[in-house]
Amino acid sequence: MKILCLHSDYIKVRPVQKAIKDAEELKEKEFHTKEALVVFTSVEKKDEENPENVIKNGIKEIIDVYDQVKAKEIVVYPYVHLSSDPASPGAAKEILNGIFEGLKKDYKTSKMPFGWYKAFEISVKGHPLSELSREIGATEKKGEISEAVEKEKQLKSEWVVLEPNGKENKVKLGKKIEGFDFSKYPKFEKMVNYEISKSRKMEKEPPHIKLMRKMELVDYEEGSDPGNFRFYPKGRLIKSLIEDFVTKKMVESGAMEVETPIMYDYEHPCLKNYLNRFPARQYTIRSPNKKLFLRFAACFGQFLILHNSNLSYKNLPLELYEMTKYSFRVEQRGELAGLRRLRTFTMPDCHAICADIDQAKEEMLRRFEISKDIQEGFGLREDLEIAIRVVKDFYEENKDFIKELVKKWGKPALVEIWDKKFFYFILKYEWNFIDSLDKSACLTTDQIDVENGKTYDIKFTDKDNKENHPIILHLSPSGAVERVMYALLEKAYMESEQKKNPIFPLWLSPTQVRLCPVNDSFIPYCEKIAEKMKNVRVDVDDRTESVQKKVRDAEVDWVPMIVVVGEKEKKSGKLAVRFRKTGKVENMEMKELEEKVKKETEGYPFKPLPLPRLLSKRPKFVG
């Protein structure tokens, strides 16, 4: 069965004539309602095999959408045109009536007459959840959702704010968070409130979505599943630079880069067990002879590599790293929000194989510092807040280690303490970015895994020539690449709200220097300057526009350095460089400007302009 859910200001319906002989009798000649979730519904041939389950699943999906949009009424609207393989009229009527009867027990529900041609007028709201389509099957999907996802909903936690000096403060959620003075830590308070309340659904479109489209970085892909995006040239440049930077840092730190498949056998004994221990929803597909799932992390491939490896204690700690292009998770519809939470994403994933807990703790502290360096490279380190999830026994036995993590962080940490171990890990930390809607999004994370060495039968030989299963650390040093971009855009938006000039770090700016000739006669000179500046992304605004317009557009594009070029600049060889970040203008020679850019981007990867150098040659991708 296919449904199209439209959250509507109103709908008016008038039955015109019968479409089939056995059309339902009319109870009203015209129907009109306001503030409704209108559910256009098409029952399909395959639904006839198990109508009871289709009804059950259909009711569940409709209620899920209804609860998200908070409509006042549900309207079930028979609409055969959604399917190319409709069910027989009798079966379709039975299923639609079953859905209607099931919904009206607890919700105000109306059903449009079945078997009629109808004229209708509808006004649909414009928020992100106002138009949702879903396909409903007859089978239960519990087998495709890990046990950990279900258990995660049942977790009962004790919450502590741990200060860098080691002081513990028990906190709880009342009308506001009680048990700690948050007056000096407003962002931290927002994270604590978000994490304790566990409210994940988006009720408003995050500002970064408009920015990513306006700046022609990233856009929705209507031809794919929701949560999948297209990256335009500038967005692809930023994404690839982040990928290269993180990979460079991890390889320099001693991690060995590998590449593994994106799909795996659903029935593989090791993999199936891990699926149920990992809190994620997975895509499943079928090959001619197997049921497969798309990976949601690099664990599967890296662990199978390690399973087949001969390891000694002398090799440990050992790190395998992969920039997963791509990972997949079937996140819930109400939680999808631009680049913040997607269904297809690029995740740097680094596993460390350790001999024991002590070595794992030492390695986690080392990787903690590497990850701080990476986040500082993005300019996000000071914008992050830390949360630690830990099993109670481990917390009590390793409190000094956890306090050391918080001391290294330098700010208070939220610690969630579980009475018992639910997942494969006994501790994980998360560095969270707090966006303009006060939502918390995890970037860097690392975990101490005490199960999968045994689950995957990964072994190493110790000093006594005995075989042991290792402890495994799971690090994403930056978090998903797309989520880093989300954080950069959200940070820029929040800075603009404070009347600051939003800007990307110089090494990530698609254009680092823009030359604006005062008229067409200076275009060749500008091109000559751009050609001479090596390893700097320089473009030229050759459009027939005023200088003021060119400068304004460069500001809209967040160009860090803007140079107006005329007769004075050509004669003197001096360039008046306007710096977007400070608003100051500084006179310097071309070589000085080139050296300044190189000095500020030293240690970061470089790629050339993603678009033609001349602005007049560039296509318009959005709008």
Rosetta blueprint (number, residue, H / E / L):
1 M L
2 K E
3 I E
4 L E
5 C E
6 L E
7 H E
8 S E
9 D E
10 Y E
11 I E
12 K E
13 V E
14 R E
15 P E
16 V E
17 Q E
18 K E
19 A L
20 I L
21 K L
22 D L
23 A L
24 E L
25 E L
26 L L
27 K L
28 E L
29 K L
30 E L
31 F E
32 H E
33 T E
34 K E
35 E E
36 A E
37 L E
38 V E
39 V E
40 F E
41 T E
42 S E
43 V L
44 E E
45 K H
46 K H
47 D H
48 E H
49 E H
50 N L
51 P H
52 E H
53 N H
54 V H
55 I H
56 K H
57 N H
58 G H
59 I H
60 K H
61 E H
62 I H
63 I H
64 D H
65 V H
66 Y H
67 D H
68 Q H
69 V H
70 K L
71 A L
72 K L
73 E E
74 I E
75 V E
76 V E
77 Y E
78 P E
79 Y L
80 V H
81 H H
82 L H
83 S L
84 S L
85 D L
86 P E
87 A L
88 S L
89 P H
90 G H
91 A H
92 A H
93 K H
94 E H
95 I H
96 L H
97 N H
98 G H
99 I H
100 F H
101 E H
102 G H
103 L H
104 K H
105 K L
106 D L
107 Y L
108 K L
109 T E
110 S E
111 K E
112 M L
113 P L
114 F L
115 G L
116 W E
117 Y E
118 K E
119 A E
120 F E
121 E E
122 I E
123 S E
124 V E
125 K L
126 G L
127 H L
128 P L
129 L L
130 S L
131 E E
132 L E
133 S E
134 R E
135 E E
136 I L
137 G L
138 A L
139 T L
140 E L
141 K L
142 K H
143 G H
144 E H
145 I E
146 S L
147 E H
148 A H
149 V H
150 E H
151 K H
152 E H
153 K H
154 Q H
155 L L
156 K L
157 S E
158 E E
159 W E
160 V E
161 V E
162 L E
163 E L
164 P L
165 N L
166 G L
167 K L
168 E E
169 N E
170 K E
171 V E
172 K E
173 L E
174 G L
175 K L
176 K L
177 I E
178 E E
179 G L
180 F L
181 D L
182 F L
183 S L
184 K L
185 Y L
186 P H
187 K H
188 F H
189 E H
190 K H
191 M H
192 V H
193 N H
194 Y H
195 E H
196 I H
197 S H
198 K L
199 S L
200 R L
201 K L
202 M L
203 E L
204 K L
205 E L
206 P L
207 P H
208 H H
209 I H
210 K H
211 L H
212 M H
213 R H
214 K H
215 M L
216 E L
217 L L
218 V E
219 D E
220 Y E
221 E L
222 E L
223 G L
224 S L
225 D L
226 P L
227 G L
228 N L
229 F E
230 R E
231 F E
232 Y L
233 P H
234 K H
235 G H
236 R H
237 L H
238 I H
239 K H
240 S H
241 L H
242 I H
243 E H
244 D H
245 F H
246 V H
247 T H
248 K H
249 K H
250 M H
251 V H
252 E H
253 S L
254 G L
255 A L
256 M E
257 E E
258 V L
259 E L
260 T L
261 P L
262 I L
263 M E
264 Y E
265 D E
266 Y L
267 E L
268 H L
269 P H
270 C H
271 L H
272 K H
273 N H
274 Y H
275 L H
276 N L
277 R L
278 F L
279 P L
280 A L
281 R E
282 Q L
283 Y L
284 T E
285 I E
286 R E
287 S L
288 P L
289 N L
290 K L
291 K E
292 L E
293 F E
294 L E
295 R L
296 F L
297 A L
298 A L
299 C H
300 F H
301 G H
302 Q H
303 F H
304 L H
305 I H
306 L H
307 H H
308 N L
309 S L
310 N L
311 L E
312 S E
313 Y H
314 K H
315 N H
316 L L
317 P L
318 L E
319 E E
320 L E
321 Y E
322 E E
323 M E
324 T E
325 K E
326 Y E
327 S E
328 F E
329 R L
330 V L
331 E L
332 Q L
333 R H
334 G H
335 E H
336 L L
337 A E
338 G L
339 L L
340 R L
341 R E
342 L L
343 R L
344 T E
345 F E
346 T E
347 M E
348 P E
349 D E
350 C E
351 H E
352 A E
353 I E
354 C E
355 A L
356 D L
357 I H
358 D H
359 Q H
360 A H
361 K H
362 E H
363 E H
364 M H
365 L H
366 R H
367 R H
368 F H
369 E H
370 I H
371 S H
372 K H
373 D H
374 I H
375 Q H
376 E H
377 G H
378 F H
379 G L
380 L L
381 R H
382 E H
383 D H
384 L E
385 E E
386 I E
387 A E
388 I E
389 R E
390 V E
391 V E
392 K H
393 D H
394 F H
395 Y H
396 E H
397 E H
398 N L
399 K H
400 D H
401 F H
402 I H
403 K H
404 E H
405 L H
406 V H
407 K H
408 K H
409 W H
410 G L
411 K L
412 P L
413 A E
414 L E
415 V E
416 E E
417 I E
418 W E
419 D L
420 K L
421 K L
422 F L
423 F L
424 Y L
425 F E
426 I E
427 L E
428 K E
429 Y E
430 E E
431 W E
432 N E
433 F E
434 I E
435 D L
436 S L
437 L L
438 D L
439 K L
440 S E
441 A E
442 C E
443 L E
444 T E
445 T E
446 D E
447 Q E
448 I E
449 D E
450 V L
451 E L
452 N H
453 G H
454 K H
455 T H
456 Y L
457 D L
458 I L
459 K L
460 F E
461 T E
462 D L
463 K L
464 D L
465 N L
466 K L
467 E E
468 N E
469 H L
470 P L
471 I E
472 I E
473 L E
474 H E
475 L E
476 S E
477 P L
478 S L
479 G L
480 A L
481 V H
482 E H
483 R H
484 V H
485 M H
486 Y H
487 A H
488 L H
489 L H
490 E H
491 K H
492 A H
493 Y H
494 M H
495 E H
496 S H
497 E H
498 Q L
499 K L
500 K L
501 N L
502 P L
503 I L
504 F L
505 P L
506 L H
507 W H
508 L H
509 S L
510 P L
511 T L
512 Q L
513 V E
514 R E
515 L E
516 C E
517 P E
518 V L
519 N L
520 D H
521 S H
522 F H
523 I H
524 P H
525 Y H
526 C H
527 E H
528 K H
529 I H
530 A H
531 E H
532 K H
533 M L
534 K L
535 N L
536 V L
537 R L
538 V E
539 D E
540 V E
541 D L
542 D L
543 R L
544 T L
545 E L
546 S L
547 V H
548 Q H
549 K H
550 K H
551 V H
552 R H
553 D H
554 A H
555 E H
556 V H
557 D L
558 W L
559 V L
560 P L
561 M E
562 I E
563 V E
564 V E
565 V E
566 G L
567 E H
568 K H
569 E H
570 K H
571 K H
572 S H
573 G L
574 K E
575 L E
576 A E
577 V E
578 R E
579 F E
580 R L
581 K L
582 T L
583 G L
584 K L
585 V E
586 E E
587 N E
588 M E
589 E E
590 M H
591 K H
592 E H
593 L H
594 E H
595 E H
596 K H
597 V H
598 K H
599 K H
600 E H
601 T L
602 E L
603 G L
604 Y L
605 P L
606 F L
607 K L
608 P L
609 L L
610 P L
611 L L
612 P L
613 R L
614 L E
615 L H
616 S H
617 K H
618 R L
619 P L
620 K L
621 F L
622 V L
623 G L
